[in-house]
Amino acid sequence: ILILSCLPTTVNMCIFLTSAAGGNVATALCNAVISNLAGIFITPALLLQFFGATIRLPFLQMMYKLCNKVLLPVALGQVLRKTPVKKTYESNKKFFKKAQEFILLGIVWN
């Protein structure tokens, strides 16, 4: 349990729970990204503090995965907001909200 308490929250669950509670998803995403980026540095430091052993992590590989799974989709979404795709989203908002929840649940259970 001590190791799990040193890890940042998962992006998927953070967004899903915030969306389900009717919270601000953009702020939740921003907080999740910041905590995951900081977690790359803080988690090894906390583990060293608690267990006193060194740990080697593939830093560049973790940054690459984080950018591909979080920053790239967010950037793409922000670009699409400036196109006519936003009008399609606005007219089918309920469908996309349910689809988002199912996709996030699928990611969690995958």
Protein Blocks (a to p, Z undefined) as FASTA:
>chain_A
ZZmmmpccdfklmmmmmmmnopafklmmmmmmmmmmmmmmmmmmmmmmmnopacdddfkl
mmmmmmmmmmmmmmmmmmmmmmmklmmmmmmmmmmmmmmmmmmmmmmmZZ
